[in-house]
Amino acid sequence: MVDLEKAPDAGPREEPVRRSDAEGCLAVAVRIPVRIVVLVLVVPVRIVWDVLVVVGRFLRDTVLRPVGRALAWLGRAVFVWPLVGLWRYVVVPLAKGVGWLGQVLLVVPAVWLYRWVLTPVGHGLAWFFTRVGVVLAAIGRGLYAGLAWLGRYLLVVPAAWLYRWLLTPVGHALAWCGRGLVWCGRQVARGVGLVVTGLGFVLYWTVRVLLVLPALAVWRWVLTPVGRALSVVGREVADALGHAWRIAGHLSRAVGRFLGTVLRWTVAEPARWVYRSVLTPVGHAVRDAVLRPLAEAGRVAGRAARQALVSARLSVRQARADVRRMLFGGPAGWRPVDGREPSAAEARTLGSSTTALTKD
């Protein structure tokens, strides 16, 4: 059997974009020196940029953010909360009171006036003007018929006669004259057009020979090669800046990590070792040998001072009572009240009718 199916067409192949030999040589000649110079210039800039970024983040986290939060809280405390309180406890109640007064003093009287005064008066006026309107409509129809008859025989009929027998012949004559003038104007315009066309043809070739062709030659043989060279140089400079910025980033990161490691092993780790191995035991010893005994002695002295103050206060109070007794005498005598419960013999029993209060 014959295979009638055709193999799928692979389609047109896209050819790679080829550069001219001059552009390739220029790119190769410019690329390496430009990248070296740009790398030397960009590395310090990138290091300074990374340092500024770190300093900015530190300032943002330690200074600007707390200051911003404090200013936000101060703004709320100074402006927002007083305004909210003023709105909630002054403006809203005042507005509700004004609304209630407006409803009582304006809305209710206006509704009453509309319902019981204006509505009946309006119905009466509507009935009156309806009757008057019927009469006026009849009079108006009569006047309209009379005015229409007068207008027809005083204006329309004379105007139609004037249009038919006077204006129409005059218009035909003017139209014939106008057609003649238009034909003359067309002939004159045709002659002027020929003159202008000739002048334009001459000016076109003059400008083309003197301006366009030299400008086209300059564009094609001078500006285009120079522009291509400058575009190659600019592209290589941009690529070099990108590569240099990335390489400077890696170098800056490596330098930062090296400096961080140096600071860690020269400052942070010795400080941590001194804190753990020296300052912490010394602090514990000072706390156990000096601070705790001093605190205990302070607590004992405080208790002794409080007890002395209590004793002094009691002594002063007793002395004041003695002086008052010497000057004004002691208080009046008092008789103790027997608050004890009655005995079993004096208490009320079930077989007797007397109680401890009525017994002789």
C-alpha positions in Angstrom: 0.0 0.0 0.0 1.1 3.5 -0.7 1.5 5.7 2.3 -0.6 8.7 1.5 0.2 10.5 4.7 2.9 13.1 4.4 5.5 13.8 7.0 4.8 16.9 9.0 6.5 19.9 7.7 9.2 21.1 10.0 8.4 24.7 9.1 10.8 27.5 8.2 13.9 27.5 10.3 14.9 30.7 11.9 18.4 31.7 11.1 20.4 33.1 13.9 21.0 36.8 13.8 24.5 37.4 12.4 26.5 40.4 13.2 28.8 42.1 10.7 32.5 41.5 11.0 33.1 45.2 11.9 30.6 45.1 14.8 32.0 41.9 16.2 35.6 43.2 16.1 34.5 46.4 17.7 32.6 44.5 20.5 35.6 42.3 21.2 38.0 45.2 21.2 35.8 47.3 23.6 34.5 44.6 25.9 37.6 43.6 28.0 39.0 47.2 28.7 35.6 48.6 29.4 34.8 45.8 31.9 38.1 46.2 33.7 37.7 50.0 34.0 34.1 49.7 35.1 34.9 47.0 37.6 37.6 49.1 39.2 35.2 52.1 39.4 32.1 50.1 40.5 33.6 48.0 43.3 34.1 51.0 45.8 30.7 52.3 44.9 29.1 49.0 45.6 30.9 48.6 48.9 29.9 52.1 50.0 26.3 51.3 48.9 26.2 48.1 50.9 27.6 49.9 54.0 24.9 52.6 53.6 22.2 49.9 53.3 23.4 48.2 56.5 23.6 51.5 58.3 20.1 52.5 57.0 18.6 49.2 58.2 20.2 49.6 61.6 18.9 53.1 62.0 15.5 52.0 60.8 15.3 49.2 63.3 16.8 51.0 66.3 15.9 54.7 65.8 13.3 55.4 63.1 10.9 52.7 63.9 10.7 53.3 67.7 10.6 57.1 67.1 7.8 56.5 64.6 5.8 54.4 67.0 6.3 57.0 69.7 5.2 59.8 67.4 2.2 57.7 66.3 1.1 57.1 69.9 1.7 60.7 70.7 -0.4 61.7 67.7 -3.2 59.4 68.7 -3.0 60.7 72.3 -2.9 64.4 71.3 -5.2 64.5 68.2 -7.1 61.3 67.6 -8.4 60.4 71.1 -9.5 64.0 72.0 -11.3 64.3 68.6 -13.0 60.9 69.1 -14.1 62.0 72.6 -15.3 65.3 71.3 -17.2 63.7 68.5 -18.7 60.9 70.7 -19.6 62.9 73.8 -20.2 66.4 72.5 -20.9 66.6 68.7 -23.2 63.5 68.5 -25.4 64.4 71.5 -25.5 68.0 70.4 -26.5 66.9 66.9 -29.2 64.6 68.3 -30.5 67.4 70.4 -30.5 69.8 67.5 -32.2 67.2 65.3 -34.9 66.6 67.9 -35.5 70.4 68.3 -35.6 70.8 64.5 -38.2 68.0 64.2 -40.3 69.4 67.1 -40.0 73.1 66.0 -40.0 72.8 62.2 -41.0 69.4 60.8 -44.1 68.8 62.9 -45.5 72.3 62.4 -44.7 72.1 58.7 -46.5 68.8 58.3 -49.5 70.1 60.2 -49.6 73.3 58.1 -49.3 71.2 54.8 -52.0 68.7 55.9 -54.6 71.0 57.4 -54.0 74.4 55.6 -52.1 74.1 52.3 -53.9 70.9 51.0 -57.4 72.3 51.3 -56.4 75.7 49.9 -54.7 73.9 47.0 -57.7 71.8 46.2 -59.9 74.9 46.2 -57.5 76.8 43.9 -57.3 73.7 41.6 -61.1 73.6 41.4 -61.4 77.3 40.7 -58.6 77.4 38.0 -60.1 74.3 36.3 -63.4 76.0 35.8 -61.7 79.3 34.7 -59.5 77.3 32.3 -62.5 75.7 30.6 -63.9 79.2 29.9 -60.6 80.6 28.7 -60.1 77.5 26.4 -63.4 78.3 24.7 -62.4 81.9 24.2 -59.0 81.0 23.0 -60.3 78.6 20.3 -62.5 81.4 18.9 -59.6 83.9 18.9 -57.3 81.3 17.2 -59.8 80.6 14.5 -60.2 84.3 13.8 -56.5 85.0 13.8 -55.9 82.0 11.5 -58.3 83.3 8.9 -56.8 86.8 9.1 -53.3 85.5 8.8 -54.1 83.3 5.8 -55.7 86.1 3.7 -53.4 88.9 5.0 -50.0 87.2 5.0 -49.9 83.7 3.3 -51.8 84.4 0.1 -49.8 87.7 -0.7 -46.5 85.9 0.2 -47.3 83.0 -2.1 -48.1 85.4 -5.0 -44.9 87.4 -4.4 -42.8 84.2 -4.3 -44.4 82.7 -7.5 -44.5 85.8 -9.8 -41.5 87.9 -8.5 -38.9 86.0 -6.5 -38.8 82.9 -8.7 -37.9 84.7 -12.0 -35.3 86.8 -10.2 -33.8 83.7 -8.6 -33.6 81.9 -12.0 -31.8 84.9 -13.5 -29.3 85.1 -10.6 -28.7 81.3 -10.9 -27.8 81.6 -14.6 -25.4 84.5 -13.8 -23.8 82.5 -11.0 -23.2 79.4 -13.3 -21.4 81.6 -15.7 -19.2 83.1 -13.0 -18.4 79.5 -11.7 -17.3 78.4 -15.2 -15.0 81.4 -15.5 -13.6 80.7 -12.0 -12.9 77.1 -12.9 -11.0 78.2 -16.0 -8.9 80.6 -14.0 -8.3 78.1 -11.3 -7.1 75.5 -13.8 -4.6 78.0 -15.2 -3.4 78.9 -11.7 -3.1 75.2 -10.9 -0.9 74.5 -13.9 1.4 77.4 -12.9 1.5 76.2 -9.3 2.2 72.6 -10.4 5.2 73.7 -12.5 6.6 75.8 -9.7 6.1 72.9 -7.3 7.9 70.4 -9.6 10.8 72.8 -9.9 11.0 73.4 -6.1 10.7 69.7 -5.5 13.7 68.7 -7.6 15.7 71.7 -6.3 15.1 70.7 -2.6 15.7 67.0 -3.4 19.0 67.7 -5.1 20.3 70.4 -2.7 19.0 69.0 0.6 17.5 65.5 0.6 20.1 63.6 -1.3 23.1 65.1 0.7 21.2 64.5 4.0 20.4 60.9 2.9 24.1 60.3 2.0 25.2 61.7 5.3 22.6 59.5 7.2 23.5 56.4 5.2 27.3 56.7 5.1 28.2 58.7 8.2 25.5 58.7 10.9 24.4 55.0 10.6 27.9 53.6 11.0 28.7 56.0 13.9 25.3 55.1 15.5 26.0 51.4 15.2 29.5 51.9 16.8 28.0 54.0 19.6 25.3 51.4 20.2 27.9 48.6 20.4 29.9 50.7 22.8 26.8 51.6 24.9 25.7 48.0 25.0 29.1 46.8 26.1 29.2 49.5 28.7 25.8 48.5 30.0 26.7 44.8 30.1 30.0 45.7 31.8 28.1 47.8 34.4 25.8 44.9 35.1 28.7 42.3 35.4 30.7 44.8 37.5 27.8 45.5 39.8 27.2 41.7 40.4 30.9 41.0 40.9 31.1 44.0 43.3 28.1 42.6 45.2 29.9 39.2 45.6 33.1 41.0 46.7 31.2 43.3 49.1 29.5 40.3 50.6 32.8 38.4 51.0 34.4 41.5 52.5 31.4 41.9 54.9 31.6 38.3 55.9 35.4 38.5 56.5 35.0 41.7 58.6 32.1 40.0 60.5 34.3 37.0 61.2 37.2 39.1 62.2 35.0 41.2 64.6 33.5 38.0 65.9 36.8 36.3 66.8 38.5 39.5 67.9 35.7 41.3 69.8 32.6 39.2 70.3 34.1 35.9 71.3 36.6 37.4 73.7 33.9 39.6 75.2 31.6 36.5 75.6 34.4 34.5 77.1 35.2 37.3 79.6 31.5 37.7 80.4 31.0 33.9 81.0 34.4 33.1 82.6 35.2 36.2 84.5 32.3 38.7 85.0 29.6 36.1 85.7 31.6 34.3 88.6 32.8 37.6 89.9 29.2 38.9 89.8 27.9 35.8 91.6 30.7 36.1 94.2 29.9 39.8 94.8 26.2 39.0 95.0 26.7 36.1 97.5 29.4 37.8 99.6 28.4 41.5 99.5 25.0 42.2 98.1 22.9 39.6 99.9 24.4 40.3 103.3 23.9 44.0 102.7 20.3 43.4 101.6 19.7 41.2 104.7 21.3 43.9 107.0 19.1 46.5 105.3 16.0 44.4 105.9 16.9 43.9 109.6 17.7 47.6 109.9 14.3 48.4 108.3 12.4 46.1 110.7 14.3 47.6 113.7 13.5 51.1 112.4 9.8 50.3 111.9 9.6 48.7 115.4 11.4 51.8 116.9 8.9 54.1 115.1 6.0 52.0 116.4 7.3 52.2 120.0 7.9 55.9 119.6 4.4 56.4 118.3 2.9 54.4 121.2 5.0 56.4 123.7 3.9 59.7 122.2 0.3 58.6 122.3 0.6 57.5 126.0 2.3 60.8 126.9 -0.5 62.7 125.2 -3.1 60.7 127.0 -1.4 61.4 130.4 -1.2 65.1 129.7 -4.9 65.2 128.8 -5.8 63.3 132.0 -3.7 65.7 134.1 -5.3 68.8 132.5 -8.9 67.7 132.1 -9.3 64.8 134.4 -10.2 61.2 133.6 -13.4 60.1 131.9 -16.7 59.7 133.7 -17.2 56.4 135.7 -19.1 53.7 134.0 -20.9 50.7 135.3 -20.2 47.3 133.8 -23.3 45.7 132.2 -23.9 42.1 132.9 -24.0 40.5 129.5 -24.0 36.9 130.7 -26.7 34.4 129.9 -29.3 33.7 132.7 -28.6 30.7 134.9 -30.6 27.4 134.6 -32.7 28.3 137.7 -33.6 31.7 136.3 -34.3 30.6 132.8 -37.8 30.0 131.5 -39.2 26.5 131.9 -42.1 24.6 130.4 -43.9 24.1 133.7 -43.9 27.7 134.9 -45.6 30.8 133.6 -42.9 33.3 134.6 -39.7 34.3 132.8 -36.4 35.6 134.0 -37.5 39.1 133.1 -40.9 39.1 135.1 -39.6 37.2 138.1 -39.3 39.1 141.4 
